[in-house]
Amino acid sequence: MLKMLTAATGEIDDREKTVQDILAQLDLEHNLLPHSVGIIHCHSDFIASDVIPMLAANLPFPSVGGTSIGLAIPGQLGRLILTVTVLTSDDLDFAVGTTEPIGNTLNGEVRQLSTRLQTELPSPVALLIAFLPFISSLSGNAVLEELIAGCPSTPIFGSRSICDHLNYKGIVTFCNGVTAADSLALIAIGGPLKPQFLHTTIEKETVVIKKAMITRSNRHILQTINNLPALDYLTSLGLIDAKDARGIDSMPMDLTLPDGSHCTRVMVSISEKDIICGGDMPVGSDIRFTIMDSQEVIQTAIDMAKKANLIKINSPQPRSGGIILISCAVRDWSLDMENLREMQAVASELNVPYSFVYSSGEISPLPENPPPAHFLNVHLVACIL
């Protein structure tokens, strides 16, 4: 049996009260099963209070997590909050770990971690849950490829952390109370677990500029479009201001890849004449710049939450487990002043335990499109446990 426990608090000034609030809601004395793991998420403003090490020290099980710009659990949601999700079980095993700091290139540390955690489990690994750092010089796809290489047949779910500070300088991940700006944290779950996965994205975008072609890139770094420097191309069309990059992350790009498949990417920042993007930008891809339909953001969230809820309540163990949801921050930003609405929409449809977190990159299997996981942008994904 697997249970999901959740707790949240908006207390940011008094870290002792923060910890007390969380522990009181979790009531671990009466709710814990033999094996447990904790997932901590918070707004980046909580980091300065050093509450993460104190909270982790007061949890009688390992914990991992990262920063976010919006969080929700049953009965509570918001921006400036901290949440804890506990997975506790009598027949599943959990192992956690983190990498050494990752630089501009990967040197096997991610692959080694995913391989090592498998050996620490007494039962076959059934799921990896990953918490990626945000490193602008490193492609999220490259990090995921290393995870897959270390555990090639195991589904992987997770997110890349995010914050709302300028240039994403407040992003960190956590592992057992230690915070790091450039380390990946990982949970490995072993035993009789058969997670199910759902995903949705936006299809009714308004096309701002019709097809162009990516003519040079370095993975997630977009260098030239139609043989022009990417920044020059976008500024010539009036899509962005070279001196003020604010807002570029709210304009998704629809890519038709050379093999004919499709994916959605977002722009993150400017680096000289290049555009740093949310995922790989393969050369030869057709690219369209779009504006999101805010109503479709809400409707797709409602539809997927309804489906996830139905799957869970009709499962063989409807009172066991719960749902972890991860949504792209761009979906949230597209809602402007009503940017709690996606979380509210999801909350209105779920009557099972769940946690919801915003990310700068979503990781999930796509059942219709192997391998075990994909690095996504502009998606809402769910892992039904």
N, C-alpha and C positions, 0 to 999 in steps of 0.2 A: 504494500500500500504506500502511496505517496500523498502527502498533504502539502498544501501551499498555505503558509501564514504570511500576512502582510501587515505593515505598520507604517505610519507616516507622521511627520511633525514639521511645523513651520518655525519652531524655536531655533533661532540662529545665534542669539547673543550669549546664552548660558549653556555651555556644552554639557554640563552635568544634567541639566533639565532635559536637554535633547535626548540623552541616553536614557534617562528615566522614562520619558514619554514613550520611546520605542519599546523598551522592555516591558512596560505596563501593558501595552497593546498586544504584544506577542504572547505574554503569559507562558513563557517557555516551560515552567515547572509542570504545567498540565497538558501542554500540547506537543512536546518533542517526542519523536520516535527515535530508535537507536542511532540512525545515521542522518546527518543534516549538513546543509551548506547554506550560507547567506549571500544574498546579492544586495549590495548597497548602491543606491544612486542618490545624487544630490545636485542642487545648483552649485556652481563653482564658488559662490560667495561663502559657502559653508567651510571651504578648505582652510581659510585663514584662522578659523577658531580651533583647529587641531582636533575637531570632534571625531574624525574618522579613526585615528588610532585608539581613542578612548572607547568608542563604540565597539570596534573590533575586539578590544581586550575584554569587553563585557559580554561578548557572545561566546557560548561554549562550543563553538564549531568554527571552521574556517570560513572566510568571507572574501568576496571579490566585488568589483563594480567599477563605476566611473561617473563622470559628471554629465549633466544633461540640462536642457532648457525648459523641460516640462515633464511632469510625472503624475501618474494616477494609480490609485488602488481603489478597491471598493469603498465608497463613502468619502474619499478625499482626493483632490487634485489641485494642481497649481504650478506656479513657477518657482517660487522661493521656498522649496520644501525638500525634505530628505525622506527617502523611503527605504524600507528593508523588506525584502522578499525572502522567506525561508522555505527551502525545499527539505522536507523531513520524511524519512521512510524507514520501514522495517525490512525491505527486501532489495533496496538499491544502495549502491556504494558511491561515494563522492571523493574526488581528489581535486585539489586546486594547486595552481602554481603561477609564476610570473617569469618573464624573460629578464635578462639583464637589459640595460638601456639599448634600444635599437637606434642605430645611426642612419645615415643616408642610404646605406645598402644593407641588405640582409645577409647574414653570415651563418645561417643554419640555426640560430637561436630559437626561432619560432617552431621549426620542424622538430628540434630536439625536445622542446617542452611538450608538444603534443604526443611525441613518442614516449617520453618519460612518464607522463601521467597515466598512459595506458598500462604501464608495468606496475603502477602503484595500486591499481584496482584489482581486487580478488576475483572479479567477474568480468566478462567481456564488455568492452566499452559500447554504449548504446547511443550516446549523444555528447557532443562538445558544445559548450556555450562560451563564446569568445568575447572579450572586451578589448577592442583595439585602441591604441593611442592615435592621436591626429598628428602625423608628421608630414608637412606639406611637400617635402621632397620625395616622399615614398608613396607608391601606389597602394591603395587598399587591396586591389586585385592581387598584387605581388605578395602581400602578407597572407591573404587567404590561400594562395597557391601553396605556400609553405605549410600552412596548417593541413591542407589536404594531402600533401606529400608525406606528412608524418602520420596520418591516419586516413588512408585513402578510401576506405569503404564506410566511414562513419558520417552520418549527417552532422552538419555544423550549423549552429544558429548563433546570432549575436549582433553586436553593434560596434560602430566606431564612435567614441565619446565626442561630446560637443559642449560648447559654452557660448554665452552671448557677449563675451568680451571682444574688444577690437583685436583683429588678427588671430582670434582663437587662442589667446595666450593663457587662458585659465583652464584649459582641458587637462585632466589627469585621469589615470586609472588607479584602482586600489587592489591590493592583495594583502589580506591579513593585517590591515591597518597601515600599511606602507603606501604612500601616494607617489606616483611617478608620472612625468609628462611624456615619457618615451618608452614605456614598457607595456607589453601585452599581458593581460591576465586571462586565465583560462580555467573553466570547470570541466572535468570529465565525469560523466555519469555512467556507471556500469550496472548491469543487471537486466531484469525483464521489463524494459521500458520500450514502448513503441510510439514515439511521438508522431503527431500529424502536423502538417505545415500548410498554412494558407498565405496567399499574397494578393495584393491588389495595387494598382497604380492608376494614373490618370491617362485617359485616352482622348478626351474631348478638349485638347488644348487648342488655343487660338494660335495659328501659325503667324509669327511676325515677319520672318524672312524665309522664303522658300529655299529649296535645296542649295547647299553649297557642299564642298568636299574638303575633308581633312587631308592635307597634302604632306604634312610632317608633324610628328609627335614623338614624345618619349614617354610611352605609357600614358599616365594621367596628365602630362604636361602638353597642352595644345600649343603647337609652335606656328604652323601656317595653315591658313584656310584659302583655298583657291590660289595657292602659291604666294599669298601675301602674309606678312606677319600677323598673327592672330589678333593682337591688340589693334593694329592699324585697320584690319578688316572690320572689326566690330565698331571701332570709333567712326570709321567712314560711313557706316550705316546709321550712326546715331544710337546704337544699342547700349553702349556704355561710355562713360566719361573717363578718359585716361588718367585724369588727376583725382578722380573721386570714384573708387570702386564700390561704394555702397550700393546695394541693391542688385549686384550682378548675380548673387546666389539665389535670387527669386525668379530667374528666367531659365527654366529647364531646356535642355537640348535633346531632341529626338534623333537618335542615330539609327540609320540602316547600315548594318555592318557588311563587310565584303561578302560574307557567306549568305546574306539575305535576311538574317535575323535582326531583331530590333532590341534596343535598350535605351534607357533614359539616363542622362547625365546632367550634372549641374556645374556651373562655374563657382569657384571658391574664392580665388584671389588673382591679382596681377603680379607677375614677376618679369620686370622689364617689358619685353614685347610678347611674352608668353602668357597664357592663361592656365592657372592651376585648376584642375577639374576634380570632381568628386569620384572619378573612376577612370579606367583606361579609355583612351580615345584612339582606336586603331586607324592607321593610315588607310585611305581608300574608302572610309565610311562617308556616306551622305549624311549631312547634318542640317537640321531645321531648328530654328530658335522659336520658342513658344511662350505663351502666357497661360498660366494655369487657371482653370475654372474653379473658383472657390466652392461653388455648390457641389461640384463633382467630388471635391476632396471630402466633403461631409457625407455625401451619399455613398461613396465607395467605403468609407469607414463604417457607416451603419450597416451596409450589406455584408461586409466581412465579419463584423462583430456578431450579427445575427447568425451567420453560418457557423462561426466558431462556437457560439453558445449552444446551437442545436447539436453540433457534433459532440460537444462535451456532455450535455445532459442525456444524450442517447447512447453514450458509451457504456461498456460493460461495468465501469466503476464511476458513475456520475458524481459521486461525492468524494472521489479521490483526485488529487492533482489540481490543475488549474491551467491558466492560459497566460503566456508571456507575449506581449505585443510590443513591437518596435516600429516607430514611424519616422520617416525622413523629416528633418527640421524644415525643409523647404515647403512641405505640405502645411506646416504650421504657419510659416511666414506668409504664405499666400492668403491667409485669412485676415491679415491686417489687424485692425483693432478688435476683432472677434476671435482672436487666436487661441482661445481655450475651447473653441467649439468642437474640434475633432475629438479631444479627450472627453468632452461632455457627451458627444454622440456615441462614442464607444461605451461609456459608462452606462448610458441609458438602455443599452441592449444586452448587457452581460449580467447574469445573476449567478455566476460562479466565481471562485477566487481568481484574481488576475492582477497583473502589473503591466503598466504602460510606460514607455520611455521614448523620448525623442533622441535621434542620432544624427551623425553626419555620414552615415553609410550603413546599410542594412545587409546582414548576412543571413541567408536562408537557402535551403534546398528549394528548387523549383521542380515539382514532380514531372512536368511535361518537358523539362530541359535539363538533363543531367550535365555535370557531375554532382557530387554530394552537396555542394553549396555554391552560391553565386554572390558576388559583391554588387549591391544594388544602390540606386539613388531613386528618390521620389516614390518609394514604396511604403506601404504598411504591410508588415509581415507578422505572422502569429505562429507560435509553437504551442500546440495543445498537448499537455502532459497528462 
